[in-house]
Each structure stands twice: as C-alpha cells, then as structure tokens.
Amino acid sequence: MSLITITDLGKDYGPDTILDGISLRLARGEKVGIVGKNGGGKTTLLRMLLGIEEPTRGKIGVARGVRIGYLSQIARLDETKTILEEAETALASVADAEARLREAELALAAEPESEDLLDAYGAAQDRYEFSGGEAARASLLASLEAMGLPERDWDKPVAVLSGGEKTRLSMAKLLATTPDVLALDEPTNHLDIRAVEWLEGFLQRFPGAVLLVSHDRRFLENTANAIWDVEATGVTPYSGGYAFYKEKRERVRAEQLELYLRQQAEIARTEEFIRRNKAGQNTRIAMGRQKRLDRLERLERPDSDPQGVKARLASSGRSGENVVVAEKANKRFGDKAILSNVDFILRRDQKIGIVGPNGTGKTTMLEVLLGEQPLDSGFLKLGHGVTVAVHRQDEDDFEREETVLEAFYERSGQTIAEARSHLAKFLFTGDDVFKPISALSGGERSKLRMALMVLSPANLLILDEPTNHLDVWSCDALTDALKSFPSTLLVVSHDRALLDAVTDHTLAFEGEGKVTLHEGSYAVYRAAKSQPLAPAPSPKGKGEPAGVKPNAFQLSKERARLQKRVATIEDEISKLETELAQVEAALASGEGDAIAQAAAHTRVSEALDAKLAEWEQAAADAEAAG
C-alpha cells in the first residue's frame, strides 16, 4: 500500500526550475534516504510532501488517515515554557481525546440507557486509544531521556537550551506522536553519537515509513532501505541501502558514458564519410547516411557526480613533539564538573577524534585551549611551535546583507579575481558568489567558513562538527582532504564515517569531568568499551606476599565461590534472554508503544551484553582456578 503518491511534481522559484517531472511512491515500512547536493531541492521536496510549500505543478496524494510527523532543521519551540511543558504540547491530541472521553463518560452516566450516548462513548474511547492513551505520556518521557534530556532538567526553560538541545527536544516530541510517516530533515546535526545510535535503532524498528534527508553516510547506511537521488531537477529512486546506491549509481554512470562516447565516435565517422563523399560518385549513399544521422536520437552526455569541496589543507610546518598538554586540568560551571583532574598529552601528527555526550564539555575544552575561557586550576596549553586553524560549528561573523564574494573578499585579503578562483573550489561558481548570506543553506555557509579557514596554513587543525550541513559528496571530499593533512588534527564529530576514516586516537568525554585518551579510531574505542577491562595486576609488594601460595582448603573454597558466581550469572542471563525475547515479540507484532518498546530493547540488549561479558570473565576465572 502506498502511503504517499507523487505524480509529475514540479517546483519553480521565479524563472528557476528547482524540481520537475517527479513521480514516486512511498510504501509502508519503506525507509527512504534523500540525498543530493546542497541547495539541490531536498528540503523543498520534503516541504511539498508535507504541504508546507505548494508545488508549481503536479499532484501529491496522501492515503486517508495517514499521519505525517516532521522534524525540520530549525527547531520551532515556545521559549516561555519549561522543557516538560513544551514536550507535553506533543500530547495535545491525547489531552483533547481524553477530555472528550470524560465528557462522554459523564453524559452516559446521566443517561445510561441511551444507545446514542453509548455509541458516542465507544467512539470517544476508540479515539483516545488511537491517540496513544495512557501509554503516550510514558512514551514521551522515554523519548526525552533517550534524546539526552534527563528528568533533572525538565524544569529548565526552553530559552536557556542550546540549538542542539532544542533540536533534541523537537525530536522527542515528534517520536512521541507515533506518526505513520516520519519526515526528518538532517536529524543527526545536533545529536551526539550516543543519541545517533539510539535513533538508528529506533528507525530500524519503526513500523511506519521514513523520509530522511541526511548527509551522515553511516546513518544512511544503517537506516535506509531505499534512496531518492535529487539531481538536476529530477529524482531517481534506488532500491537498497546507501552503499548499494553509490555502487549502482557509479556503474550506471559508467555505462551511460560508454554508450555516449560510442555514439559520438559513430557520429564522427559518419560525418567524415558524408564530407568525403557528398560530391562524388557515392553522393546517394552519403545523402542516405545524412538522413539517418538527422533522424538519430542523440544521447546526452551523462552528468558527472556532484563535486565536493576541493579543499587542500596545508601545514605551516613542524611543531614541537607535544602539541597539547593537560595536567590536573579542572573546570566547573556551578555544581557541574566539566574537567576533573584531566591529564593527557597529544603528540605531533596524531589525528584525534573527540567524542562524548552533548554537554560533557567538548567545546568548552577547545575554548580553554584557545584562551577563550580560563581553567579553575591546573594546566591546558598548546605546545611549542604550534599554529592553529579553527573551524567552528555554526559560528561566524558574516552579515546577512553582504554577498558571498563581499564576505570572503573583506576577510581574505585576496584580489577579486583570486577570491573568485578560490571560492570556486568550494562550489561557489558563476552567480553563486553574488548570493546574499541570508540566502545560503547551512551547508553553503559551512563551506564559506571552510574556504576562509584553509587560507591560514597551520600545524594543528581544530574542527568542531565540520560535516554538519554538508552534502554527502562534500563529506567525502572533506574526509579525503583530512586524511592527507600532514600535521596534527583535533576533530569534534558525531560523524562515525569521518572519525573512522581519519582519526588514530580518541579523546573520550565520559561525563562528570572524566576525560580519557585511547589509541585507535572511534570504532576501536567503541569495541573496547563494549568489553570489560581485565583487573589490573597488583603492584609488587601489595596484596599477597610474593612466593606465598594458598593451601588446598583455600583453593577449594575459591573454586566453589567462582563456580557459584558463574551459576548466578547464568541464571541472570537466562532471565534477560527471556525478557529480550518478549520485547522482540512485542516489536514484531507492531502493536503497543513502539518508542517504549525500542527503549526497552536497547536497555535489555545492553544489559545482556554486559552480563555475557561478565560471564566470560567469571568462567575464565573459574577455569583458571581448576
């Protein structure tokens, strides 16, 4: 069954055609990733499907009774409310249904013999249950927790929230409404990795359909089972995930180019034959070939893949061995510890990914490092000979009225010709340089900031969420540029594809001021975190005296204790496996509260993984004891 049907859809802005001739269907259970270059029409397509914008031509049909929930890139919230009050506005339909049910109950109580009132009560009860009923509030609160908005913060006013926190509040509200279709525009932009992975799990189990505009390549691969490729005013649908789409797209482009080149070669041979023979004894043959050539349906040269930014990141030269040094660094905001006795050394040419939940201090640490905030105590400084270039998340001093060229020219020190040449490397070509800043998409504005950053060679690049708002091709190009950067890199990101491709160390913010440095990319760190750490051996001179062995009674007692521990853990594993099977059965049935069930699945799965790891260690200890 098609939930949404699109027929010959088109959209113009003045003389410019943005989208044209689009015919598509969205089926129940289909999870569609929408990709395309920045400014290519992805968000416009989504807004037309939602009825926010009117198409210039064509039709959009939504099946009867289908509810669509939308998360835009810009959160629209009432800043006079608290977090909980604003979240509860998502339950307006539940509150209305509950009020109508109470009215029907009172009316029926007054006239219990009335069949009309009994029917009205039944209808009111059906509407209340359809809206989510009593489970809706529990589902909303579970969504808030999953989006990193804990109960202790629910009385905070919305006005004090960061842009990322507002996005997560909007996400929690949306997920609690349990729509038939989820329409998400760059949902991962302001989420930390933990929330991104939770959202992946939720979307994988969500029984409805999903329309997902995203630049996050790993997120697309893990959630989408179809891709809509928005390009050159059209949309090409592909079945399969993101990796399959990329492979098929490249193969189809290669085949189209080969056919085009073959035809061009044949046309050239025919034209040469006609030129040589049109005035000789083979005139009739030449004229016949000319007629066939005139009737030939000529192939258009296939467009090349959209280009990403052509950033070349130059190093300013060799720094000292120690690039960043932290010693007993402490920083608090009121009662909240941001850095608590933090010690680490980042060395020359290391590529460090900074990860951790939102609000744990990643950006604050960078501000301290750059001298923009003081420490309470301790030491956090750049090393000798370190020169820094910084790309900040959603932060610049551009004026809304100035054009791209004016903004770049005033800040770069280049001539107009040099500025235009440089901007072209970041996909500002032709009249694009005359766009006002106010008309730029988030991705275009990010590219402009990057264009300015690379003008200053540095031996330490600090990047705060550099792939936010970029299209997938620019993410690929930036990844390649960072892989070839010859000096030290410090990157805060929730983009796992970027972190795994670029970094060789991970600086993890684990909450309550704890910061630890690990070898390896995020994938290595994540895998290590899922395994229990073996207890550190006791230093010599501590614990049992050297050379003293336990006697037979002590060994027997220890073996019994370890075997009992193994048996106890096995019982706990059995209970968790039973609970997980029940949750999975509930999810598979498609009945009940999908959000609460998804949260329960995540909780039980993590508990089971931890318990299995505990069993492995206990079994190994028991085996070692004989």
Helices and strands as residue ranges (DSSP letters): E 2-13, E 16-27, E 31-35, H 42-49, E 57-62, E 68-71, H 83-88, G 89-91, H 92-110, H 115-130, H 133-146, G 151-153, G 158-160, H 163-176, E 181-185, H 193-205, E 209-213, H 217-223, E 226-231, E 234-239, H 242-277, H 283-295, E 322-333, E 336-347, E 351-355, H 362-369, E 377-382, E 388-391, H 404-412, H 416-424, G 430-434, G 437-439, H 442-453, E 460-464, H 472-483, E 488-492, H 496-502, E 505-509, E 515-519, H 522-529, H 552-589, H 594-624
